[in-house]
Structure formats: C-alpha cells, structure tokens
Amino acid sequence: MPYKETDTIKLYYTIGEVAEMFHVNTSLIRFWEKEFDVIKPKKNKKGNRLFTPEDIDNFKVIYNLVKEQGLTLEGAKKYLKDNRKSVKHELKSEKSHFNIIESKLHLIKNTLLDLRNRL
C-alpha cells in the first residue's frame, strides 16, 4: 500500500502527518481538501487543519482512485458520489481484515518469543 499505517490511533492528524502517510506534499492534501467534499478537517484557533481517521480513510480511497487507478479528479468525484455506500463497506472490510492479520501476527510474535526464551 502507498500509505504508511500508524501504530497508534489518534483522534486528529496534522496535515504534515497525513502528507507523510501518503508520501505526498502538503499542497496536494490542501488541494484534495478543496476538491473533494468528503474531506472536512477541523481547524484549531490558529487555523491548522486537523484530520480525523475518517478523513484518512477518505484520503486512502482518493489516493487509490487518482494515483493508483489513474482516474481524473472528475472521475474520482463521480465514483465517490455513485459508490459512497460500497466505499464505506470496503473500508470497514479492510479494517476488519487488518485486525485479523494484526492478531495473527501478534500470536506468531508471542510464539517466537516463547521459543526464544526456551532456548
């Protein structure tokens, strides 16, 4: 995947953190925020953008559509509009799949640590 999964779940992410996750410039994040109405960051008193995990999920979809599948911005907007329910379902399924993988990896890690301790 082009974006980096974080170890901790935060309530809000800065624009720099979001840009780093997707390996893009902050200007692209600001541009997509203006172009896609599903991205609605909160702003603090200074005016800094604070993105929610839901915004990050929307960025994942937009990144996939524009950067990986090569859709135009208009094509991505139309896709999001026409498939909003299925996109949300795919994201939930992806998170569930990730949790299963994470739990299996945790189990493997514990088994390996146990084996190491026995040696």
C-alpha positions in Angstrom: 0.0 0.0 0.0 1.3 3.5 -0.7 0.4 4.9 2.7 2.1 4.0 6.0 -0.1 2.5 8.7 0.4 4.1 12.0 1.0 2.2 15.2 -1.4 4.3 17.3 -4.8 5.6 16.5 -5.1 9.3 17.1 -8.2 11.5 17.2 -6.6 14.1 14.9 -3.7 14.1 12.5 -1.9 17.2 11.2 -1.6 18.0 7.5 2.1 17.0 7.7 1.3 13.6 9.2 -1.3 13.0 6.5 1.1 14.0 3.8 3.8 11.7 5.2 1.4 8.8 5.3 0.8 9.1 1.6 4.2 10.3 0.6 2.8 13.4 -1.0 3.3 17.2 -0.5 1.0 19.1 1.9 -0.1 21.2 -1.0 -1.7 18.1 -2.6 -3.6 17.4 0.7 -4.9 21.0 0.7 -5.8 20.7 -2.9 -7.7 17.5 -2.4 -9.5 19.0 0.6 -10.8 21.8 -1.7 -11.7 19.4 -4.5 -13.4 16.6 -2.5 -16.3 17.4 -0.2 -15.8 14.2 1.8 -12.7 15.7 3.3 -13.7 18.0 6.1 -10.8 18.7 8.5 -11.4 20.6 11.8 -9.3 23.7 12.3 -7.9 24.9 15.5 -7.6 28.5 16.7 -4.5 29.1 14.6 -6.3 27.7 11.5 -4.2 24.5 11.4 -6.0 21.6 9.7 -6.7 18.6 11.9 -7.8 15.5 10.1 -9.9 12.7 11.6 -9.4 9.0 11.0 -12.5 9.2 8.8 -10.7 11.8 6.7 -7.7 9.5 6.4 -9.9 6.7 5.2 -11.3 9.1 2.5 -7.8 10.0 1.5 -7.0 6.3 1.1 -9.8 6.0 -1.4 -9.0 9.2 -3.2 -5.3 8.2 -3.4 -6.2 4.8 -4.8 -8.6 6.3 -7.4 -6.3 9.1 -8.6 -2.8 7.9 -8.1 -3.1 4.1 -8.5 -6.0 3.7 -10.8 -5.3 6.8 -12.8 -8.8 8.4 -12.6 -9.1 12.1 -13.2 -10.4 14.3 -10.4 -13.8 14.4 -12.0 -13.8 10.7 -12.4 -12.9 10.2 -8.8 -15.6 12.6 -7.7 -18.2 10.8 -9.7 -17.0 7.4 -8.4 -17.2 8.6 -4.8 -20.7 10.0 -5.4 -22.0 6.9 -7.2 -20.4 4.4 -4.8 -20.4 6.1 -1.4 -22.1 3.1 0.3 -19.8 0.5 -1.2 -16.7 2.5 -0.5 -17.7 2.7 3.2 -18.3 -1.0 3.2 -14.9 -1.7 1.6 -13.2 0.4 4.2 -14.9 -1.4 7.1 -14.0 -4.7 5.5 -10.4 -3.6 5.0 -10.1 -2.6 8.7 -11.6 -5.9 9.8 -9.1 -7.8 7.6 -6.3 -5.7 9.0 -7.4 -6.5 12.6 -7.4 -10.2 11.8 -3.9 -10.0 10.3 -2.7 -8.0 13.2 -4.0 -10.5 15.7 -2.3 -13.4 13.8 1.0 -11.5 13.7 0.7 -10.9 17.4 0.2 -14.6 18.0 3.2 -15.5 15.8 5.4 -13.0 17.6 4.4 -14.4 21.0 5.1 -17.9 19.8 8.5 -16.9 18.5 9.3 -15.0 21.8 8.3 -18.1 23.7 10.6 -20.3 21.6 13.5 -17.9 22.0 13.0 -17.9 25.8 13.1 -21.7 25.8 16.5 -21.8 24.1 
